[in-house]
Every structure is written in structure tokens, then in C-alpha cells.
Amino acid sequence: MAAVGWRGGGWGGGGGGGLRVGGGAGSPRRALPSPAPAAAAAASPCLGRIQELAEPKKAACPNNRGFVWGNQETIWTLSRSALTARPSRRIVALAKPKQDFSKHQCRSLFLYSSRWETVIWERPPLVNFGFPSDRLLKLSEPKKCPSAYLQQRPRPSPEWPVSPAALRYKASPRILELSQPKVLHAEFLMAREVPTQMTTAAALARASSRLQCLAEPRVRKVNCCYEHSFPESVICPVSKFAQEAIASPRILELARPKRLHPDYVHLRDPEWPVTKAAKQAVATPRLVELAQPCKRPPMGSVQCNPDAFTVKEAAKKATCSARIQELARPVKR
């Protein structure tokens, strides 16, 4: 598939003019001689248009003198008819800001505050005594029951009268026993008050020297660290008898380091010499074939594959089995 490229000031490849024709991914490229001067003159208007379209679009920035930045200035000038136009009633109604009902409500002390009892803004003195609007009074009315429910309900009110028979009823001993409240345990003690009342004598008492001595913290000797000494000296002092002691055969046996197994093989060094046979070995054709790197198609042919929608000849001659035909049938619902 041939490819023709346009570069720089004319048709060609590197620095000068020339037509570059190339094949596919692996075909060699060859440079053709530059076109005639008449053809170059005919292509000059097209080249000027291409260069004009290739220039970046000028963006509106503060450095642009043709554009003035401001908060209230429009990007483009308004027409005279738009400045003298009168809005309709509908536009005026839509332009009104939404009414803020929250300014007449009593807000919490911790609302919009920094976790303190002082709010950010000053509260009006009559904010807690604001009279609600007619809409709020209408919405605050309780829901009225339907007339059909009032006619069919079993009793006129939630509090119904007690019958005379229930008033004259005498409870049995079992009911009286069950109606008694649960009795606390005989050894139950009520909770003592948390703030213990100190007597005046205890508040004015003075500790004796013995109590002050017992109240002092116990000083413990630090055994994990030793005093600074010479590097040649031992960490802790060794007694003279320990230095002149003779170890028994059992202690000498226990002091020996643990030995490795007779069949233990040490780790091989990361670098070892290559044998002469390995240097003179000849690879088989199979090893040479496996040593070849994996060849992958170039990205240009992968993204634009001309044979992507081509049906293979074997697929055209294939015959579906009975199972595939059964699975290919649509589901009956």
C-alpha cells in the first residue's frame, strides 16, 4: 500500500524537495525527483491556505490589547435595541430573588459556629419572638379526620369511660400479688454520692514528717545501663573467682557450636567459570528456533488492519453442527 508524504515547503522527504513513496511496514522507501516549477507554482496557493490554518488560534488573555478584562464588562458589545428593550411581566417575575424564610427563624447557638457557644453573626434581639407567617400557621394546623371516619369510629375520643362493673370489680389475691412492685434485695446498698464531703478537720490537717516520708516516690536503681568506662573494659565487673574458674567437660560440650549435617551442600558462588565443553557446544536447530525473538506486528498495521473484516475461506466452507444450530436459535419467551 503506497504512502505519499508532504513535508516542509514542497513534496518530499528530508530538507529538500522530493516525493517520497513507501510501501508497507517492511518495504524500502525511495525518493523521486522534485516536481517541475510550474507544479510548485500551482501548489503555492494551497500551501498558503495550509499555513494559515496551521497557525494557533489567538486566545483572549490579559496581554491582548483588543480585549478588556473586568467584572461588569461584557465580552461583546450589546446592541442598542437590547439596551432600550423593556422586559415583560413574566421576566420581571422570574428576575425577583427567592424569599429567604430562614432569617425569621430561631437558629441554634452551634449553627455555623466553630464549636463554641458564640455564633459568627450577631443575632437580632427579636429573633426569638418572631411572629410566623400565614403560610406557616396554615401548615402547622393538625390534619383533620374525614367525616366518614368520625361516623364509623368505635369511640368518640381516645379516652373512653370506665364501665361501672369494672369500677366495682374486686381483684383476686393472685392479681394483688402480681401488682406488687419488685422488692430490692435485703443487702442492696444505694449508690454513694460522687462528690465526697470532706470534713473541716481533714481539710485543715497537716501531714506529719512520717507521712511525707512515705508519700515520696520510691527510687529504683537502674540496672539496664552502666556507667561510662573504657572500651576495653567489660560491661559488668567479673569477680576474681569467675575468672579463675575451670569449666567442666559438660560445660565445654554445651559451649561447642552446632555442626552442620555431613551431607550439607554449601551455596554456590554467584560467579563460576564456564566449562570448556559449554564453550565449544553447538546449538541444535530447535534451540536456534526457540532463541529467535517474538515478532510482533507494528502498531500502524495493528490499529489499521485492512483484513479486519475479511472472512476466511475456511470459515465460508464450514458446516455448523446440530448442537451449534440448536444453540443459535433465539430464546422463545
VENDA-V370818 format. One record per residue. N is the residue number from 0. RES is the residue in one letter. PSI is psi as a letter, one per 30 degrees, with the letter a starting at -180 (NA if undefined). Layout:
BEGIN
<<N RES PSI> <N RES PSI>>
END
This chain:
BEGIN
<<0 M j> <1 A l> <2 A k> <3 V k> <4 G k> <5 W k> <6 R k> <7 G b> <8 G g> <9 G a> <10 W k> <11 G a> <12 G c> <13 G b> <14 G e> <15 G a> <16 G l> <17 G k> <18 L k> <19 R k> <20 V k> <21 G l> <22 G b> <23 G b> <24 A e> <25 G f> <26 S k> <27 P l> <28 R k> <29 R k> <30 A k> <31 L l> <32 P l> <33 S l> <34 P l> <35 A l> <36 P e> <37 A e> <38 A e> <39 A e> <40 A e> <41 A f> <42 A f> <43 S e> <44 P e> <45 C e> <46 L e> <47 G e> <48 R e> <49 I e> <50 Q e> <51 E e> <52 L f> <53 A f> <54 E k> <55 P l> <56 K k> <57 K k> <58 A l> <59 A j> <60 C l> <61 P f> <62 N f> <63 N k> <64 R f> <65 G f> <66 F k> <67 V k> <68 W k> <69 G l> <70 N e> <71 Q g> <72 E k> <73 T l> <74 I e> <75 W l> <76 T k> <77 L k> <78 S l> <79 R e> <80 S e> <81 A e> <82 L e> <83 T g> <84 A k> <85 R k> <86 P l> <87 S l> <88 R e> <89 R e> <90 I e> <91 V e> <92 A e> <93 L f> <94 A f> <95 K k> <96 P l> <97 K k> <98 Q k> <99 D j> <100 F f> <101 S f> <102 K f> <103 H g> <104 Q l> <105 C j> <106 R l> <107 S l> <108 L f> <109 F g> <110 L k> <111 Y h> <112 S l> <113 S h> <114 R g> <115 W l> <116 E f> <117 T k> <118 V l> <119 I e> <120 W l> <121 E k> <122 R k> <123 P l> <124 P f> <125 L g> <126 V f> <127 N f> <128 F g> <129 G k> <130 F k> <131 P l> <132 S l> <133 D e> <134 R e> <135 L e> <136 L e> <137 K e> <138 L f> <139 S f> <140 E k> <141 P l> <142 K k> <143 K k> <144 C k> <145 P l> <146 S e> <147 A e> <148 Y e> <149 L e> <150 Q f> <151 Q f> <152 R k> <153 P e> <154 R l> <155 P f> <156 S l> <157 P f> <158 E j> <159 W l> <160 P l> <161 V k> <162 S l> <163 P e> <164 A e> <165 A e> <166 L e> <167 R g> <168 Y k> <169 K k> <170 A k> <171 S l> <172 P e> <173 R e> <174 I e> <175 L e> <176 E e> <177 L f> <178 S f> <179 Q k> <180 P l> <181 K k> <182 V k> <183 L l> <184 H l> <185 A e> <186 E g> <187 F k> <188 L k> <189 M l> <190 A k> <191 R l> <192 E k> <193 V e> <194 P j> <195 T k> <196 Q j> <197 M k> <198 T l> <199 T e> <200 A e> <201 A e> <202 A e> <203 L g> <204 A l> <205 R k> <206 A k> <207 S l> <208 S e> <209 R e> <210 L e> <211 Q e> <212 C e> <213 L f> <214 A f> <215 E k> <216 P l> <217 R k> <218 V k> <219 R k> <220 K k> <221 V j> <222 N f> <223 C f> <224 C l> <225 Y l> <226 E l> <227 H k> <228 S a> <229 F l> <230 P f> <231 E f> <232 S l> <233 V l> <234 I e> <235 C k> <236 P k> <237 V k> <238 S l> <239 K e> <240 F e> <241 A e> <242 Q e> <243 E g> <244 A l> <245 I k> <246 A k> <247 S l> <248 P e> <249 R e> <250 I e> <251 L e> <252 E e> <253 L f> <254 A f> <255 R k> <256 P l> <257 K k> <258 R l> <259 L l> <260 H k> <261 P e> <262 D g> <263 Y k> <264 V k> <265 H l> <266 L k> <267 R k> <268 D k> <269 P f> <270 E k> <271 W l> <272 P k> <273 V k> <274 T l> <275 K e> <276 A e> <277 A e> <278 K e> <279 Q g> <280 A k> <281 V k> <282 A k> <283 T l> <284 P e> <285 R e> <286 L e> <287 V e> <288 E e> <289 L f> <290 A f> <291 Q k> <292 P l> <293 C k> <294 K k> <295 R k> <296 P l> <297 P l> <298 M f> <299 G e> <300 S f> <301 V e> <302 Q e> <303 C i> <304 N j> <305 P f> <306 D g> <307 A e> <308 F g> <309 T k> <310 V k> <311 K l> <312 E e> <313 A e> <314 A e> <315 K e> <316 K g> <317 A l> <318 T k> <319 C k> <320 S l> <321 A e> <322 R e> <323 I e> <324 Q e> <325 E e> <326 L f> <327 A f> <328 R k> <329 P l> <330 V k> <331 K j> <332 R NA>>
END
